[in-house]
Amino acid sequence: MEEVAASSTARGRPRGFDRAQALHSALGVFWRQGYEPASIADLCAAMSISAPSMYAAFGNKAALFLEAVDHYEAVYWDATWEAFDAQAGIEPAVTQFFAQAAGILSSQDAPCGCMVVLGTTNVSAGSKDVDDTLKQLRLRAQARFQARLQKAVAEGELPPTADVEGLGLALNALLQGMSIQARDGTSARGLLQIAAMAWPIVKSA
């Protein structure tokens, strides 16, 4: 069925179809239910489209999920990461990134908690491609932390002996932990308290 749907044109797509809005609606379903439990019926109902239209527009459930995650990253995180990379000074870079992360994770406009961290809590062995893609996104975050820390070492802001790999792992673990806390209902104030721990971790290097 998916092979036929994947090769279809968008002839079943409703007039006035808003792809970004459809992705945002699907994102909410995946966040609330998890990837595996989310049904095609629930996704279509949230997006206000029929199943044939969904297959014509997105290909299959896995492709829809991964595009929804890309949408989430672009809307909520790309600008924050770009600011982190561009910020002069490692202390303001780390401090501002985690303060902004607390805001994103506690926003009423965004799914509560990071989809890249939480999205594969319900994935079967048959959905390995989805799991692998999200794992790569999590590792990419870790690599970005480590690259920015290495730059700080090169510029003399951190000592040459700083454990860049370990610090990157610690910052990534802190970010992922904030996602879990947000999902469990920690307030924006509580997330900011956690975020305030990021710079002391780096400073201890």
C-alpha positions as CSV (number, residue, x, y, z in Angstrom):
1,M,0.0,0.0,0.0
2,E,2.8,2.4,0.9
3,E,4.6,1.7,-2.3
4,V,1.6,2.8,-4.3
5,A,1.0,5.8,-2.1
6,A,4.6,6.9,-2.2
7,S,4.5,7.1,-6.0
8,S,1.2,8.9,-6.1
9,T,0.8,12.5,-7.0
10,A,-0.9,14.9,-4.6
11,R,-4.2,14.6,-6.4
12,G,-5.9,13.5,-3.2
13,R,-4.6,16.5,-1.3
14,P,-7.4,18.9,-0.2
15,R,-7.5,22.3,-1.7
16,G,-5.7,24.9,0.4
17,F,-3.5,22.2,2.1
18,D,-1.0,23.9,4.5
19,R,1.9,21.5,4.8
20,A,3.5,23.4,7.7
21,Q,0.3,23.4,9.7
22,A,-0.3,19.7,8.9
23,L,3.2,18.9,10.1
24,H,2.6,20.9,13.3
25,S,-0.6,19.0,13.9
26,A,1.0,15.6,13.3
27,L,3.9,16.6,15.6
28,G,1.4,17.0,18.5
29,V,0.0,13.5,17.9
30,F,3.5,12.0,17.8
31,W,4.5,13.9,20.9
32,R,1.4,12.8,22.9
33,Q,1.3,9.2,21.8
34,G,4.8,8.3,20.7
35,Y,5.8,7.2,17.2
36,E,4.6,3.6,17.3
37,P,1.2,4.1,19.0
38,A,0.2,7.0,16.8
39,S,-2.3,5.7,14.3
40,I,-2.8,6.8,10.7
41,A,-6.4,7.6,11.7
42,D,-5.4,9.8,14.6
43,L,-2.8,11.6,12.4
44,C,-5.2,12.2,9.6
45,A,-7.8,13.5,12.0
46,A,-5.3,15.9,13.5
47,M,-4.2,17.1,10.0
48,S,-7.8,17.2,8.7
49,I,-6.9,15.1,5.6
50,S,-7.9,11.7,4.4
51,A,-5.5,8.7,4.5
52,P,-5.0,8.8,0.7
53,S,-4.1,12.5,1.0
54,M,-1.7,11.7,3.8
55,Y,0.1,9.0,1.7
56,A,0.1,11.3,-1.4
57,A,1.6,14.2,0.6
58,F,4.1,12.4,2.8
59,G,4.6,8.9,1.6
60,N,4.1,6.9,4.8
61,K,4.0,7.2,8.5
62,A,7.8,7.1,9.0
63,A,8.4,9.8,6.4
64,L,5.7,11.9,8.0
65,F,7.3,11.5,11.4
66,L,10.8,12.4,10.2
67,E,9.5,15.4,8.3
68,A,7.6,16.5,11.4
69,V,10.8,16.3,13.4
70,D,12.6,18.3,10.8
71,H,9.8,20.9,11.1
72,Y,10.2,20.9,14.9
73,E,14.0,21.4,14.7
74,A,13.7,24.2,12.1
75,V,10.9,26.1,13.9
76,Y,12.1,25.7,17.5
77,W,15.8,25.0,17.5
78,D,17.7,26.1,14.4
79,A,18.0,29.8,15.4
80,T,19.0,28.8,19.0
81,W,21.8,26.6,17.7
82,E,23.0,29.2,15.2
83,A,23.1,31.8,18.0
84,F,25.1,29.4,20.1
85,D,27.7,28.8,17.3
86,A,28.0,32.5,16.5
87,Q,28.0,34.0,20.1
88,A,31.3,35.6,21.0
89,G,32.5,34.1,24.3
90,I,31.9,30.6,25.6
91,E,30.2,31.7,28.8
92,P,27.4,33.7,27.2
93,A,27.1,31.1,24.5
94,V,26.5,28.3,27.0
95,T,24.4,30.4,29.3
96,Q,22.1,31.9,26.6
97,F,21.7,28.6,24.9
98,F,20.4,26.8,27.9
99,A,18.2,29.7,29.0
100,Q,16.7,29.7,25.5
101,A,16.4,25.9,25.7
102,A,14.4,26.2,28.9
103,G,12.1,28.6,27.2
104,I,11.5,26.3,24.2
105,L,11.0,23.2,26.3
106,S,8.4,25.0,28.5
107,S,6.7,26.9,25.7
108,Q,2.9,26.5,25.4
109,D,3.4,26.7,21.6
110,A,5.7,23.7,21.3
111,P,5.4,20.1,22.2
112,C,6.5,19.8,25.8
113,G,10.0,18.2,25.8
114,C,12.3,17.7,22.9
115,M,10.9,15.4,20.1
116,V,14.4,14.3,19.2
117,V,14.9,13.0,22.7
118,L,11.4,11.7,23.4
119,G,10.3,10.7,19.9
120,T,11.5,7.1,19.9
121,T,10.3,6.0,23.3
122,N,7.9,3.7,21.5
123,V,9.6,2.3,18.4
124,S,9.6,-1.3,17.3
125,A,12.5,-3.1,15.7
126,G,10.7,-2.6,12.3
127,S,11.1,1.1,12.6
128,K,14.9,1.1,12.9
129,D,15.3,3.8,10.3
130,V,13.3,6.2,12.5
131,D,15.3,5.4,15.6
132,D,18.6,5.7,13.8
133,T,17.7,9.1,12.3
134,L,16.8,10.5,15.8
135,K,20.0,9.0,17.3
136,Q,22.0,10.8,14.7
137,L,20.3,14.1,15.6
138,R,21.1,13.6,19.2
139,L,24.7,12.9,18.4
140,R,24.8,16.0,16.2
141,A,23.8,18.1,19.2
142,Q,26.6,16.5,21.2
143,A,29.1,17.2,18.3
144,R,28.0,20.9,18.2
145,F,28.6,21.3,21.9
146,Q,32.1,19.7,21.5
147,A,32.9,21.9,18.5
148,R,32.0,25.1,20.3
149,L,34.0,24.0,23.3
150,Q,37.0,23.1,21.2
151,K,36.8,26.6,19.6
152,A,36.9,28.1,23.2
153,V,40.0,26.1,23.9
154,A,41.7,27.3,20.7
155,E,40.8,30.9,21.6
156,G,42.2,30.6,25.1
157,E,38.9,30.8,26.9
158,L,39.2,27.3,28.2
159,P,42.5,25.6,29.3
160,P,44.2,23.3,26.9
161,T,43.6,20.5,29.4
162,A,39.8,20.9,29.2
163,D,38.1,17.6,28.5
164,V,36.1,18.8,25.5
165,E,34.6,15.4,24.8
166,G,33.5,14.9,28.4
167,L,32.1,18.4,28.6
168,G,30.2,17.9,25.4
169,L,28.7,14.7,26.7
170,A,27.7,16.4,30.0
171,L,26.0,19.4,28.2
172,N,24.1,17.1,25.9
173,A,23.0,14.9,28.9
174,L,21.9,18.1,30.6
175,L,19.8,19.2,27.6
176,Q,18.3,15.7,27.3
177,G,17.5,15.7,31.0
178,M,15.8,19.1,30.7
179,S,13.6,17.5,28.0
180,I,12.5,14.7,30.4
181,Q,11.9,17.2,33.2
182,A,9.8,19.3,30.9
183,R,7.7,16.2,29.8
184,D,7.2,15.5,33.5
185,G,5.8,18.9,34.1
186,T,8.7,20.9,35.5
187,S,7.9,24.6,35.4
188,A,9.7,27.2,33.3
189,R,11.4,28.4,36.5
190,G,12.5,24.9,37.4
191,L,14.0,24.4,33.9
192,L,15.9,27.7,34.2
193,Q,17.3,26.5,37.5
194,I,18.6,23.4,35.7
195,A,19.9,25.5,32.8
196,A,21.9,27.6,35.3
197,M,24.0,24.5,36.0
198,A,25.4,24.4,32.4
199,W,28.1,27.1,32.8
200,P,29.4,25.8,36.2
201,I,29.8,22.4,34.5
202,V,32.0,24.0,31.8
203,K,33.8,26.3,34.2
204,S,34.9,23.3,36.3
205,A,37.0,22.0,33.4
